[in-house]
Each structure stands twice: as structure tokens, then as C-alpha cells.
Amino acid sequence: QVQLAESGGGLVESGGSLRLSCAASGNIVDLHSMGWYRQATGNLRERVAVIRIGMSTIYEDSVKGRFTISRDSAKNTVYLQMDNLQPEDTGVYYCCVETKVAAGYRSHWGQGTQVTVSS
């Protein structure tokens, strides 16, 4: 079992910054990727940024140049530095860790942390 502990959400004004953290613990075997997803009220959950085991990264188009994902391998922790936040970034941000299994990949999700950006 993999446990994820998220922190760093909150309320910020437009143009402000927040840093999210997600520490993974437990039975972390064959780690494939760590990432962040978000879900705004009434919307589907969407991928924000992912960092793979080889440190390659993927960003959703609307956050490119504003958000930076990074990982501390020794601590099994992933970070999301969010700069120049905009009201449309508001939502619940979920940490997701993918591990390799025989049939493909298994996703492990955190409880989510609220990010609210006021205009």
C-alpha cells in the first residue's frame, strides 16, 4: 500500500505563488511517475504536470512557463511550484503516484489539497 501526504494548498491572490508537496511512503516498488492533477468544480480531473522516473516532465499547456514540477528521489517527494497563479487555476489538486505492475501501471491518489486564487 502507498500513502501520499499532500500539503501546501491555500488561498492566494492573482499573480501570487504557492508550492505544493506530496510525500509518498509505504510499499513503493517500481516507481514510474509522480504528478499533480486538479479538478475544478463541475469539471473533470485534468493532468497538470508529471515527472517520470528518468526526470522527464510533462505539463498541461495552460501552466507551461508558470508551474514547475520537481522530485526529491531520496525523500520520495514531489513538488509543484506554482507562480503567477490565475483564478482559473482554482481547484482541488491531487497528487498521483504511478507504479509498474504486471498488467501495466497502478495509480495511487492523495486526498487532495484546495488551491483558491482570487481575482
VEXDREN-2710 file (C-alpha; in Angstrom, 1 decimal):
% VEXDREN-2710
k/r/px/py/pz
1/GLN/0.0/0.0/0.0
2/VAL/1.2/3.5/-0.9
3/GLN/0.3/6.5/1.3
4/LEU/0.5/10.1/0.0
5/ALA/0.7/13.1/2.2
6/GLU/-0.1/16.4/0.4
7/SER/0.5/19.9/1.7
8/GLY/0.8/23.5/0.6
9/GLY/-2.6/24.5/-0.7
10/GLY/-4.4/27.7/0.3
11/LEU/-5.8/31.0/-0.8
12/VAL/-3.7/33.4/-2.8
13/GLU/-4.3/36.5/-4.9
14/SER/-4.0/36.5/-8.6
15/GLY/-0.3/36.7/-9.6
16/GLY/0.8/35.0/-6.4
17/SER/2.6/31.8/-5.7
18/LEU/2.1/28.5/-3.9
19/ARG/4.2/25.4/-3.5
20/LEU/2.6/22.0/-3.2
21/SER/4.4/19.0/-1.7
22/CYS/3.5/15.3/-1.8
23/ALA/5.4/12.8/0.2
24/ALA/5.0/9.1/-0.7
25/SER/5.5/6.3/1.8
26/GLY/4.7/2.6/2.2
27/ASN/5.3/-0.1/-0.4
28/ILE/6.7/2.0/-3.2
29/VAL/8.0/-0.6/-5.7
30/ASP/8.8/0.1/-9.3
31/LEU/8.0/3.8/-9.2
32/HIS/7.1/5.0/-12.7
33/SER/6.0/8.6/-12.2
34/MET/4.8/11.2/-9.8
35/GLY/2.5/14.0/-10.7
36/TRP/-0.3/16.5/-10.0
37/TYR/-3.8/16.6/-11.2
38/ARG/-6.5/19.2/-10.5
39/GLN/-10.3/19.3/-10.5
40/ALA/-12.3/22.5/-10.6
41/THR/-16.0/22.4/-9.5
42/GLY/-18.1/20.9/-12.3
43/ASN/-15.1/19.9/-14.3
44/LEU/-13.3/16.6/-15.0
45/ARG/-10.0/16.0/-13.3
46/GLU/-7.1/17.0/-15.5
47/ARG/-3.4/16.4/-15.6
48/VAL/-1.3/19.4/-14.5
49/ALA/2.2/18.1/-14.5
50/VAL/4.0/14.8/-14.3
51/ILE/7.6/13.9/-13.7
52/ARG/8.8/10.4/-14.7
53/ILE/11.4/8.2/-13.0
54/GLY/14.0/9.5/-15.5
55/MET/13.1/13.1/-14.6
56/SER/11.4/13.9/-17.9
57/THR/8.4/16.2/-17.4
58/ILE/5.0/16.8/-19.0
59/TYR/3.0/20.0/-18.4
60/GLU/-0.6/20.9/-19.3
61/ASP/-0.4/23.8/-21.9
62/SER/-2.1/26.4/-19.7
63/VAL/0.6/26.0/-16.9
64/LYS/3.7/25.9/-19.0
65/GLY/6.1/28.7/-18.0
66/ARG/4.3/29.2/-14.7
67/PHE/4.4/25.9/-12.9
68/THR/7.5/23.8/-12.2
69/ILE/7.4/20.1/-11.1
70/SER/10.4/18.6/-9.3
71/ARG/11.1/15.5/-7.3
72/ASP/13.4/14.6/-4.4
73/SER/14.2/10.9/-5.0
74/ALA/15.7/10.4/-1.6
75/LYS/12.6/11.6/0.1
76/ASN/10.1/10.2/-2.4
77/THR/8.6/13.6/-2.5
78/VAL/7.2/15.6/-5.5
79/TYR/6.8/19.3/-5.5
80/LEU/4.8/21.7/-7.7
81/GLN/5.9/25.3/-7.6
82/MET/3.1/27.4/-8.9
83/ASP/3.9/31.0/-9.9
84/ASN/1.7/33.8/-11.4
85/LEU/-1.4/31.9/-10.3
86/GLN/-4.7/32.9/-12.0
87/PRO/-8.3/32.4/-10.9
88/GLU/-8.7/29.6/-13.5
89/ASP/-6.1/27.6/-11.5
90/THR/-8.5/27.3/-8.7
91/GLY/-9.4/23.7/-7.8
92/VAL/-8.5/20.7/-5.7
93/TYR/-5.0/19.5/-6.5
94/TYR/-4.4/15.8/-6.3
95/CYS/-1.0/14.0/-6.1
96/CYS/-0.7/10.9/-8.1
97/VAL/2.0/8.2/-8.0
98/GLU/2.2/5.5/-10.6
99/THR/3.9/2.2/-10.0
100/LYS/4.6/-0.5/-12.5
101/VAL/2.6/-3.7/-12.2
102/ALA/2.4/-6.8/-14.3
103/ALA/-0.6/-5.6/-16.3
104/GLY/0.7/-2.0/-16.8
105/TYR/0.6/0.8/-14.2
106/ARG/-1.2/1.4/-10.9
107/SER/-2.2/4.8/-9.8
108/HIS/-2.2/5.9/-6.2
109/TRP/-4.0/9.1/-5.3
110/GLY/-3.7/11.6/-2.4
111/GLN/-6.7/13.1/-0.6
112/GLY/-6.3/16.4/-2.5
113/THR/-5.5/20.0/-1.4
114/GLN/-7.5/23.0/-2.2
115/VAL/-6.0/25.9/-4.2
116/THR/-8.1/29.1/-4.4
117/VAL/-6.9/32.0/-6.5
118/SER/-8.8/35.3/-6.0
119/SER/-9.1/37.9/-8.7
END
